[in-house]
Amino acid sequence: MYRISPFVRQFALALLAGAVLATVWVNLAPASYYDFIEWRIVDLPLARWMWATPVNVTPFMVVTDILMAAYFFFIGKELWEALVLERGALAGRRAALPLGVALGGMAGAALVWLVLQALIETAEEAVPGAGWTVPLGTDTVLAYLVGRRLFGAGHPALMLLLLLSIATDILALLVLGLTNPNLSIRLLWLLLPAAACWAVWRFDGRTPDTDATERDRRRGLALWPYLIAGALSWFGVAASGLPGALGLLPLVPAVRHAERSFGLFAEAEGLLHDPLNRMAHLLVWPVAVILFLFGLIRGGVDFMAFAPTTLVLLGALWIGRPAGMLVTALALAFGLGLRLPPGVRLADLGWIVLVMAMGFTVPAVAIAAALPGGAMQEAARLGLAISLLAGPAALMLAHVARHR
């Protein structure tokens, strides 16, 4: 396994730094914190045929819906390469177990959320059956930060953990968008990213023919056509009612890429010069800044916000997801004969499940869309902060197990 680039660790630290700063701010001066994230920079008078609701440009909107699209493009690129490139970790039949386990974890989290909500939720603004999309996602960079300490830099289980967390985050965002009750005919806006990405693939993204001219080859290496297609893709996705953070994902398959995979976030990709890897290299430091801003905007935790919603979310992440992942893994192993990747033991899967009981980035996006504002959102955000204790718990238990 190729060495994972150190920028993934930098992403995690940037995210945590923003969240810590936000938490201090919201507990010392909550009024100024909420004034900051909800500050109306400008109101855009867009026509209703163009956008479902009036667009108020705030720091929350800029970071969550616009800038975070670069982060999900970054991790979406890794998932795409794992699926389609030569020696990709998810190429062919190898995709069945990780994707099945990811879906099983999401299903378990949603089911436990619904059960606990019906049993213990007391918030007056709670809607029965709502909010189940909140615990579906996890956090890729924080999972890597813990997993690297748990397994070591070169362990195959670390690669499986990254695959599961990336797939879970992207699938969770898709589910969040597709369950939006305001979609309807606005989904036709998805024709715009489809057309833009097909056009840029047709003229620039395809692997050049053997008889292609040098001019055509050089044109395919330029990045500006992808920037235009990316802007159109983001607008079409956001106008359709799906999360704007997904706006650049349709572009990933359209960009010319390398022929083989070196592994998720492989440091060796820094030596490649195809357009997809060049774009990823250019995004490294901007994504670190974006994750810091996301932690600052969405990571503020009010320690006085504890409520039944906090327990509902913790139950979904700490009970529902692990149970769903383990049950699905066993069902796929005994029912379909699927096996864990070479070098990954059943005990390693148990540690992976425990690490993925953390939730932050994607659940923090889902909170604003799936829960009523105010107390429920703050209680759920406190639950996300507490869920991160699953990481240190996994490290402590692994330390005890090794000594025994």
Secondary structure by P-SEA (a helix, b strand, c coil): cccccaaaaaaaaaaaaaaaaaaaaaaacaaaaaaaaaccccccccccccccccccccaaaaaacccaaaaaaaaaaaaaaaccccccccccccaaaaaaaaaaaaaaaaaaaaaaaacccccccccccccccccccccaaaaaaaaaaacccccaaaaaaaaaaaaaaaaaaaaaaaaccccccccccaaaaaaaaaaaaacccccccccccaaaaaaaaccaaaaaaaaaaaaaaaaaccccccccccccccccccccccccccccccccccaaaaaaaaaaaaaaaaaaaaaaaccccccccccaaaaaaaaaaacaaaaaaaaaaaaaaccccccccccccaaaaaaaaaaaccccaaaaaaaaccccccaaaaaaaaaaaaacaaaaaaaaaaaaaaac
